[in-house]
């Protein structure tokens, strides 16, 4: 099983949440302030930054190897599954998430669209 942080259309109540059916929801989480969400149209993309980052809201899931393989295929070549640092009950923990391989920094910040 892999712990996976999600932040966009895979979240509960979002259009692609059905891709996580039968997996285990572990609760809401926030990243440390090393990230930005970019508005890519109808979905956001997470990018790693060294400066001017923000904490991103999302959900932590425990995902089976079979589901993870399907999610990797769904996310495609635009994303890489990479470590992400989360604030977890007053300490930092590392898990995995999907990060844009080549962020388009001309895109607007999407953070407030997807927080919650």
Secondary structure in CASP SS format (residue, H / E / C, confidence):
PFRMAT SS
TARGET T0000
AUTHOR 0000-0000-0000
METHOD secondary structure of the structure
MODEL  1
X C 1.00
X E 1.00
X E 1.00
X E 1.00
X E 1.00
X E 1.00
X C 1.00
X C 1.00
X C 1.00
X C 1.00
X C 1.00
X C 1.00
X C 1.00
X C 1.00
X C 1.00
X C 1.00
X H 1.00
X H 1.00
X H 1.00
X H 1.00
X C 1.00
X C 1.00
X C 1.00
X E 1.00
X E 1.00
X E 1.00
X E 1.00
X E 1.00
X E 1.00
X E 1.00
X E 1.00
X C 1.00
X C 1.00
X C 1.00
X E 1.00
X E 1.00
X E 1.00
X E 1.00
X E 1.00
X C 1.00
X C 1.00
X C 1.00
X C 1.00
X E 1.00
X E 1.00
X E 1.00
X E 1.00
X E 1.00
X C 1.00
X C 1.00
X C 1.00
X C 1.00
X C 1.00
X E 1.00
X C 1.00
X C 1.00
X E 1.00
X E 1.00
X E 1.00
X E 1.00
X E 1.00
X E 1.00
X E 1.00
X C 1.00
X H 1.00
X H 1.00
X H 1.00
X H 1.00
X H 1.00
X H 1.00
X H 1.00
X H 1.00
X H 1.00
X H 1.00
X H 1.00
X H 1.00
X H 1.00
X H 1.00
X E 1.00
X E 1.00
X E 1.00
X E 1.00
X E 1.00
X E 1.00
X E 1.00
X E 1.00
X E 1.00
X E 1.00
X C 1.00
X C 1.00
X E 1.00
X E 1.00
X E 1.00
X E 1.00
X E 1.00
X E 1.00
X E 1.00
X E 1.00
X E 1.00
X E 1.00
X C 1.00
X C 1.00
X C 1.00
X C 1.00
X C 1.00
X C 1.00
X C 1.00
X C 1.00
X E 1.00
X C 1.00
X H 1.00
X H 1.00
X H 1.00
X H 1.00
X C 1.00
X C 1.00
END
